Amino acid sequence: MAGQVTSGAADYYTDDDSIRTHRNEILAIRTTITSSATENGTLVSTAREIASAWDSYPERTSDNPFDVSSTTITNNVPWKDNNGRILETGRGGKISRFDGYWWWVGSQPAKVWNDGGDIYLYKSKSLGSNSWEFVRKIYEFPENITSSTCQIHKHPRTSQIFVHCNCRKIIMSDDGIGGEFKLFKMSDDPTGLRKTGWNWGSGTVFQDEKDMYMAVSWCDKSKGFCVASTRKGIIYKLNSAWTDFDETEPVIAEFSWPHREAFDLSKRGKLYYLAASETQRWRQSRAWYKISRTIKGLQYAKENQMVMHLSNGNNVLSMGTQFRTLMKVGKGKWLFGGSRHPDEDPNNFDPKHGRFIFVPVKFIQGVPHVFWKNSFDWDTFSYESPEYDSYGIVKGISSSK
């Protein structure tokens, strides 16, 4: 039911699971229709659509089976949970760590952005691409209400669980991960931009000890579409309860950043990094960043492009993805996370190559250098002396000009 909070694995993607369970029967029916309905153009067309859908959909079986202790990340393949289902952590969902687990929250992909996106939660002890366990669906949105760029945190004082999402949505549980998650919205934007036709775009939340910040990409949408050249960044501070904007200084930084979206805010040592993807709709795009000793100072910082290292990849941007996150996973260990969009843009992305990649990062004089690896152990990888692999061919992305 729309707006219903759900808790069990049985609620997980039920309709699609039913179809997948009877895949062989469906394929047989498709074959029968195709061979016997040559005089009915509609049936033939339908049969071809079914054939195309199933032929492009990844199998539930995998040569990379679930391993709860795996620290190996394998790219260019679909990532699946302990039940053999593809991870539903799309729309910019990000990873956090607390209570001894890595937590990944996100939602189902959708060709139309305002389709309802239910919120799914996974956990991993070891962060391997085949180590994710399905926890639960924590919220089900009605149609035409979206969820995106969600991230989960545990409040250090109250122990409440917060999922902060795009457009000021917060899903909160007072009773831990297993409790009831309730949806509410923060106050309207304190800058007043929404009243002048501007659009609250994708962004990120960032916990700096007990403080929580929200970095958001805005664009002028007064003409009915987002004008990429008008994009700007705003960094907000939330109140001490993480439930709304700070009462005294809600806006920390505001600055023009044309053609940049999907912000990610992180801290390395004493430096803050604000990273972003270049606007290219669903397609692969370059990744950019700013550095400052303070969050406020990011508005004055110069942008630079991340450096990518891969063999045979002259035409590959951000490892064939859209940038999502720079994530610290250990002392001196950082990962670059990127998203692909085979559901939203099948012409440029093949489902068999998966929706996500994570690859190692080395900071050289403060600059993020990203190294392509087909498969690697993130825990034992040599971040100080990194090696990189040949990228190969991915649908819609040529590895060489």
N, C-alpha and C positions, 0 to 999 in steps of 0.2 A: 504494500500500500504506500502511496506517496507520502513522504515525510515520516515513515515508520522507522523506529530504531530496531535494529535486528542484532542478534547475538550469536547465532549458531552457524556451523559450517553448512548446514542444510540450506541456509538462505543464500548461499554463495552461487551466483550466476546460474540459477536453477534451470531456466529454460534452455540456455546454451549447452549446459551439461547433458541434458536429456537428448539433445540432438547429437552431441558427440558420442554418447554412449551407443547410439544406434547408427553409427557412421556407415557401417557396411551395408545395412539395410537401405539407407538413403542412397548410397552409391548404386546399389542394384536397381532401385526404382528409377534413378536417373538414367541408367543404361537402357532400361525398358522403355521409358518415355522417349528417349532419343531415337531408338530404333523403330518404334511403332507409330510415332506421331509426325511422320514426314509431311503429311498433308495439312497439319495444323501448325501454322507459323508461330502462334502464340506459345503452344506447348514446346515447340522446338527451341524457341528463344528462352523460355523458362529453364528448360533442361540444360542449355548451354551456360546459363547464369549459375545454376547449381553446380555444374561441373567445374566452372572457373573458380567458384568460391571454395569448393573442397580441395581442388588441386593446389591452391595457393595457401591453404590453411595448414600450419604445422601439425604434425602428428603429436599425440599425447605421449607416446613413447620417446625415449631420449637416450643417447649414448653418454649423457652426462647426468646420471641418476642422482637423486637427493642424497646428500651427505651432511648431517647436522654439524660436523666438525670441519668441513671443507673451508680452506682459505684460498682456493683457486678461483680466479675469475676468468671465464671463457667468453670471449666476445664473438660477435657475428653469428650468434645462435639465440633462439628464444630462451628466456629464463623462466623456469617453472618452479612451483612450490612443492611441498612435500606430498601433495595430492596429484601431482602431474599436470596441474593447470597453469597456464601462462599467468605471470604476475600482472595483476591489475593495479599498477602503480603509475599510471600515465598522468597526463595533464600537468606535468611539472612537479609531481610528488617527490619529496626529498627524504633523506635518511637522517635520523637522530640517534643518539646513544644515551641510555640511562638504564638503571636496574640490571646491569650486566648483559644487556642485549642491544643490538642494532635494531631500530624500528623504522619501517618503511611504510609510509602512508600515501595513498594516491587514489585515482579513480579510473574508470573505464574510458577508453578513447572514444571520440565521436567526431564524425565528419562535420557536423554542425556544432559550433562551440557552445551554443546555448541549450543543447540537449542535456537532460538530467545526467549528472555524473555521481554515482554512488561511491561512498568512501570505504575503501578496503584497507586493512591493516595486516602487516606481516612482521615477523621477527626473525633474527638470526643471531646465533652465538658467535659466528666466525666470519661472516661477511663474504663467504664464497658465493659465486653466482648460482650454485646449486644447493645452497644451505638455507633458503628462505622457507619458513613455516607459515602457513596461513593461520591467522589468529581469529579474525572475524570481520564481518561487514559492520561498521560502526554507525553508518547513517545512510539512509536512502532518500535521495532528493526527488521531488516531483519534477515533471517535465518543465522545461524552460527555466529551470534554476540550476546554475552550474556550480561545480566545485573545481578548483584548480590551484596549482602551486601550494598544496597543503604540506604542513610539516607538524610533527607531534613533539611535545615537550612535557616534562613533569616539573611542576612548580616547586622550587627548593624549600619554600616555607609551608605551603598548604598541602603539598603532595597531590593537588588536583592535576588531572591530565587535560592538556589543551591541544587541540588541533586548530591552528590558525590557517585560514584559506583566503583565497582571493576575494576582493570586494568586501572586506571587513567582516567576513563570516568567521565565527568561532564555534567549534563543536567541543563541548567540555563534559568531563565526567568527574563527579565528586568522589567516586568509589573505585578508582583505579581503572586499569585496562578492561576489566570485566564488568564495569559498572554501566549504567545507562548514560549514553551520550545525548546531550541536548544542544540544540542549535539556537544561537542568538547572534545579533549583529551589533557591531560597535556603533558609536555615534557617527554622524555624517562627517565627512572629511573637513578638518578645521581650516583648510585653505580656501574653501568655497569654490574650488575648480569645477566640481560637478554641476554647479548651478549655471556655469557659463559654457556648457557643451563639451567639457573635457571628460575623458574616459579613464577610469581607474583600471590600469592594465595588470600584467603579471608582475610578480614580485617575490619576496622572500621574507621570512622572519629570522632573526639572529639573536641568540641568547648570549649575553656577555655577563657571565656570573649570574647575579640575581636580576639583571636588567634585560628587558626584551625590546628589540627594535624591529621595525618593519620598513623595508626598502621597496618602493613601488615605481613602476614605469607608467607615466601618464602620456596621453596623446590627445590632440584636438579632434573631436569627433562631431563637431557642430554641423558638418556637411553630410553626416550619415555614415562616414567611414573614417578610420583612423589614419591621420596624416603622419607618416613615419618621420618626416623632417621636423615635426613639432615636438617629438617625444622629449620628455624631461623626467628627471628623477626627483623623488621626494623621500627622505628618510624620516620616519616618525619614531618617537619613543612612546612605549605603552606605560600605563600606570603600574604601580607595584603589584597589583593583583593580576595583571596581564589581560584584563577584561575590556579595556578601552584606551583611548589616547591619554597620555600624561596630562594632568591638570594644569601644570605650570609651564612646561615647554614641550608641546606635542610635536612640533616640527623642528628637527635637528638640522636638516640640510635640504636645500631646494636648488636645482641647477638644470640647465639645458643639456640634454644628451641625445642628439638626433640619431635616429635609426638604431637605437639600442633598446632591448627588452629582456625579459627573463632574468632579472637581477639575482645575484647571489652575494651575500655578505659574510665574510669570514675574518678570522684574526690569526695571524702568524707571528708569534713573538709579541712585539710591541706595535706591529703594523696591522692596519685594517685594509682588507682587499674588498673592493666592490667590483664584481665581474658581471658581464652581460653578454648576451647573444646579439648578433646583428639581425635586423628585421629582414626576413626572407620568407614570410609565411611559414609553410611546413618544411621548407627545403633546408639542406645543410647550409651553415653560415659560419662566419668568422666569430671568434671569441675575443672579447676585449676586457680590460681591467683598469682600475685606478687604485692608487696606494696613498695612504695617509696615516699619520701617527694618531689622529683622532677621527671619530666618525664625522664630526662637523667639517673637518678639513677635506673630506672626500669631494665636496662640492667644488673645491678649487683645484683639485688634482688633475693632472694631464692624463689622458687615456693612452693606453698602449695595447698592442695586439699580442696575444699569447703566441708562443712559438711552438709549432708542431714538428715532431720528428717521426718520419715513417719512410720506408723504402718504397719506391715505385708508386708515389702518390701525388703527382704534380697537380691534380685537379680535385683533390680531396680537402674539404674545409672542416676543421674541428673533428677530425677522424670520421667524417661522413655523418655528422650529427648536428643537432642544435645544442649548444652548451647549456648545462643545467647547474653544475655545482663544482666547486673546489672543496674537497673534503679531507680534513685531517683524520687519519686512521691510526696513528701511532707517532711516537717520537721520531721526527724526521721523515715521516711517511705520509704522503698526500696523494689523493686520487682526483683525476678529472672525470666528471660524469657527463654524459651526453645522451640525448634522446633522439630516437627515430620515430617516424610516424607512418607505418604501413597501413594503418586503418584509415587515417585521415587523408593520406596522399599515396595511394598504391602505385601511382605512376613513377614515383621517385624512390620508394622503399619497398623491399620485398619482405614479407612476413618471416620467411625462413632465416633472415639475418637478425631478427630480434628487434626489440624496442629500445634497448639500453646498451650502453658500453661504459666500462670503467677502465681507465688506464693510468699508469703511474706518472707522477709529476716530480720534477726536480727544480728547485728554485735556484737560479744562477744570478747572483747579484740582485736578488729580489724579483727577477722575472720568471714567471711560470713557464717552464719548458715541459711539454707534454710528449710522451713516448708511446707510440702504438705497440701493443702486444696482442697477439691473437689469443694467447692464454698465458697466465702468470700467477704465481703465488704472491699475493700482496704482502704477506707477512715476512717472507724471506727474500723478496726481490731486493736487488742492490740499487737503492735509490741514489746513492752517491756516484755509482758508475753504471748508469743505466744503458741498456742496449734496446734496440727497437727492431720490429719485424717489418716484412713486406705487407702492404695493406691488402693487396688482392683486388677482386672485383666485387662490388655490391651494386645491386640494381639501382639505376638512376645516378650512380656515382662512378665515373670512370677513374681508374687508378692512374691514368696517364693521359696527357693531351694527345 
